Amino acid sequence: MEERRQHSRFATELQLEVLDLHSGQRLGRIVDLSMDGFMLLSELPLAADSVWECRLVPLTWVEGLEEIRLGADCLWTRMAEDQRNCWAGFHIIDLADDQATVLEDLLQSIRTP
Protein backbone atom coordinates (compact mmCIF):
# COMPACT_ATOMS: atom_id res chain seq x y z
CA MET A 1 0.00 0.00 0.00
CA GLU A 2 1.31 3.43 -0.92
CA GLU A 3 2.16 5.69 2.05
CA ARG A 4 0.36 9.03 1.63
CA ARG A 5 0.76 10.57 5.06
CA GLN A 6 2.23 14.05 5.14
CA HIS A 7 2.94 14.03 8.88
CA SER A 8 4.46 11.33 11.05
CA ARG A 9 2.11 9.56 13.40
CA PHE A 10 3.07 9.08 17.01
CA ALA A 11 2.04 6.22 19.25
CA THR A 12 1.03 7.44 22.67
CA GLU A 13 0.81 5.97 26.14
CA LEU A 14 -1.61 8.78 26.94
CA GLN A 15 -5.15 7.46 27.02
CA LEU A 16 -7.13 9.61 24.60
CA GLU A 17 -10.76 8.70 24.09
CA VAL A 18 -12.68 9.72 20.98
CA LEU A 19 -16.30 10.69 21.59
CA ASP A 20 -19.03 11.61 19.12
CA LEU A 21 -19.59 15.34 19.63
CA HIS A 22 -23.37 15.13 19.30
CA SER A 23 -24.34 11.94 21.11
CA GLY A 24 -21.41 11.68 23.54
CA GLN A 25 -21.00 8.03 22.50
CA ARG A 26 -17.49 6.63 22.91
CA LEU A 27 -16.03 5.74 19.51
CA GLY A 28 -12.77 4.30 20.80
CA ARG A 29 -9.24 4.89 22.11
CA ILE A 30 -6.52 6.54 20.03
CA VAL A 31 -3.57 4.30 19.24
CA ASP A 32 -1.58 6.77 17.15
CA LEU A 33 -2.04 10.40 16.21
CA SER A 34 -0.77 13.07 13.82
CA MET A 35 -1.86 16.48 12.55
CA ASP A 36 -3.53 14.66 9.64
CA GLY A 37 -5.31 11.81 11.36
CA PHE A 38 -5.43 9.04 13.90
CA MET A 39 -5.99 5.34 14.32
CA LEU A 40 -8.25 4.07 17.02
CA LEU A 41 -9.32 0.81 18.57
CA SER A 42 -13.10 0.66 18.86
CA GLU A 43 -15.65 -1.63 20.44
CA LEU A 44 -18.18 -0.37 17.88
CA PRO A 45 -18.49 -1.58 14.30
CA LEU A 46 -17.50 1.69 12.61
CA ALA A 47 -18.14 2.14 8.90
CA ALA A 48 -15.57 3.25 6.36
CA ASP A 49 -16.51 6.46 4.52
CA SER A 50 -18.39 7.81 7.53
CA VAL A 51 -17.82 11.37 8.73
CA TRP A 52 -17.75 12.26 12.42
CA GLU A 53 -17.59 15.36 14.57
CA CYS A 54 -15.40 14.27 17.46
CA ARG A 55 -14.05 15.24 20.83
CA LEU A 56 -10.62 13.88 21.78
CA VAL A 57 -10.56 13.71 25.56
CA PRO A 58 -7.66 12.58 27.79
CA LEU A 59 -8.61 10.11 30.55
CA THR A 60 -5.83 11.46 32.75
CA TRP A 61 -5.04 15.11 33.44
CA VAL A 62 -2.87 16.82 30.84
CA GLU A 63 -1.84 20.40 31.47
CA GLY A 64 -3.58 22.74 29.04
CA LEU A 65 -5.75 20.03 27.48
CA GLU A 66 -9.40 19.44 28.23
CA GLU A 67 -10.44 18.28 24.78
CA ILE A 68 -9.79 18.75 21.08
CA ARG A 69 -12.77 19.15 18.75
CA LEU A 70 -12.41 18.12 15.13
CA GLY A 71 -14.14 16.63 12.12
CA ALA A 72 -12.82 13.31 10.83
CA ASP A 73 -13.49 10.95 7.95
CA CYS A 74 -13.22 7.22 8.71
CA LEU A 75 -11.13 5.94 5.78
CA TRP A 76 -10.96 2.24 6.67
CA THR A 77 -11.87 -0.33 9.30
CA ARG A 78 -10.57 -3.81 10.04
CA MET A 79 -11.61 -6.36 12.66
CA ALA A 80 -9.12 -6.90 15.47
CA GLU A 81 -7.80 -10.38 16.17
CA ASP A 82 -10.19 -10.78 19.10
CA GLN A 83 -13.15 -10.36 16.68
CA ARG A 84 -14.85 -8.06 19.24
CA ASN A 85 -13.05 -4.80 18.47
CA CYS A 86 -12.11 -3.04 15.28
CA TRP A 87 -9.26 -0.86 14.13
CA ALA A 88 -10.20 2.30 12.26
CA GLY A 89 -8.15 4.90 10.44
CA PHE A 90 -9.36 8.51 10.36
CA HIS A 91 -8.32 11.55 8.35
CA ILE A 92 -8.84 14.91 10.05
CA ILE A 93 -10.93 17.04 7.70
CA ASP A 94 -11.99 19.94 9.94
CA LEU A 95 -9.83 21.51 12.63
CA ALA A 96 -10.20 25.11 13.82
CA ASP A 97 -6.99 27.11 14.28
CA ASP A 98 -7.24 27.15 18.08
CA GLN A 99 -7.80 23.37 18.12
CA ALA A 100 -4.85 22.85 15.75
CA THR A 101 -2.64 24.71 18.22
CA VAL A 102 -3.78 22.42 21.05
CA LEU A 103 -3.18 19.34 18.87
CA GLU A 104 0.32 20.58 17.94
CA ASP A 105 1.12 21.11 21.64
CA LEU A 106 -0.16 17.62 22.45
CA LEU A 107 1.94 16.05 19.69
CA GLN A 108 4.99 17.97 20.91
CA SER A 109 4.47 16.59 24.44
CA ILE A 110 4.14 13.04 23.03
CA ARG A 111 7.39 13.41 21.05
CA THR A 112 9.30 14.87 23.99
CA PRO A 113 9.16 12.69 27.10
Long-range contacts (C-beta under 8 A, 24 or more apart in sequence): 5-34, 5-36, 5-37, 6-36, 7-34, 7-35, 7-36, 8-34, 9-33, 9-34, 9-37, 9-38, 9-39, 10-34, 10-107, 10-110, 10-111, 12-110, 14-58, 14-60, 14-62, 14-110, 15-58, 15-59, 15-60, 16-56, 16-57, 16-58, 16-59, 17-56, 17-57, 17-58, 17-59, 18-54, 18-55, 18-56, 18-57, 19-54, 19-55, 19-57, 20-52, 20-53, 20-54, 20-55, 21-52, 21-53, 21-54, 21-55, 21-69, 22-53, 27-52, 27-54, 28-88, 30-56, 31-87, 33-106, 33-107, 33-110, 34-107, 35-92, 35-100, 35-103, 35-104, 35-107, 36-91, 36-92, 37-72, 37-75, 37-89, 37-90, 37-91, 37-92, 38-72, 38-89, 38-90, 38-92, 39-87, 39-88, 39-89, 39-90, 40-87, 40-88, 40-90, 41-80, 41-85, 41-86, 41-87, 42-85, 42-86, 42-87, 42-88, 43-84, 43-85, 44-86, 45-77, 45-86, 46-74, 46-77, 46-86, 46-88, 47-74, 47-77, 48-74, 48-75, 48-76, 48-77, 49-73, 49-74, 49-75, 50-74, 51-93, 52-90, 53-94, 62-106, 62-109, 64-102, 64-105, 65-102, 65-105, 65-106, 68-99, 68-102, 68-103, 68-106, 69-96, 69-99, 70-94, 70-95, 70-99, 70-103, 71-95
